[in-house]
Amino acid sequence: MAVTGSPELLIVMSANATPEEVEHVVARLDEAGAHAHVTPGREATVIAAIGERDELAALPLEGYPGVEQVMPILKPYKLVSRELSPDPTVIEVRGRRIGDDAFGLVAGPCTVEYREQTLETARAVAQAGGTMLRGGAFKPRTSPYTFSGLGEEALTILVEAREETGLPIVTELMDPRDVEAVLEHADVIQIGARNMQNFNLLSEVGRADKPVLLKRGPAASIEELLMAAEYIVKEGNSEVILCERGITTFERATRYTLDISAIPVLKQETHLPVIVDPSHAAGRRELVLAAGACRGGGGRGRDHRRGASAARGSALRRPAADSRR
């Protein structure tokens, strides 16, 4: 369900609060013209109160049965914050899980170039124990003259690869006009780094019923990444996977600088799964394997079967382990 308005208060219910007590709090908020976003947890239920902060502050919330604590939400990102959901989100796609203790591996060609290449890569990913198959049907390019994907033909090839291997498909969406085609074929929608702050596109996938893999922009701060995720979750889609893929710095030894420190920060700040794309940052096979030692909640990787003859590289995404443990 889409959220209208900004969550302002967190109402933490006691561990032994009953469903009736939770419903009582929700009903009192409704009577006051506010809304409630209820998040059941392992230890306690948390209710985000959405409305005018001054009006909410006038309610005797701490006196209601079952309420343990009431506190303001101070983060600019509300729905993706650990404050709202202390338990990590786990996303399941066709029986494959990413998040919390579930370590996933997403691999495949950056761009689907032809059928044989994609099927061969999919078989290799499946044989290696991969969690999902990534492949680009629509690809952003710096040069307008560079190959930018096969479009819907690539989606058909990816579906064939899924049918043969059972691997769920991750593919990038660049244009809201392609939403229906991508939703019809893909299992996970990728929002690439260049579109991380394409707010119309973020809102569009927020209204979709498919998980979204959101990549950090090369010049984006951690807060900006989380605010981008907030756009998606606010529209009702809570299944968002964050991807650290490297940022632009003065370093020239690698394509980008993989911000390893962002992983524990994100794990502290948000309940969303976090995965790492070491291949996009490194640009060299041996560096990708080394980056894999920096365990995340999942990994993303490039894998081309034709090496130097391929039009583009591929990527390995590796998920980030929970630094809170």
Protein Blocks (a to p, Z undefined) as FASTA:
>chain_A
ZZedjdfbdcdddfklcfklmmmmmmmmmmnopacdddddfkbccdddeddfklmmmpck
klpghiabdcddfbfblklpmklmmbacdddeehiacehjlccddeddfbafbfklmmmm
mmmmmmnopabdcddfbdcdfblkbcebjhjmlmmmmmmmmmmnopacddddfbfklmmm
mmmmmmbdcddfklmmmmklmmmmmmpcbdcdddddfkbcfklmmmmmmmmmmnopabdc
dddebdadfbfkbmbdcdfklmmmmmmmpmbdcdddfklmnopaklmmmmmmmccfbdcd
dddfklmmpmbdcddddddddfkZZ
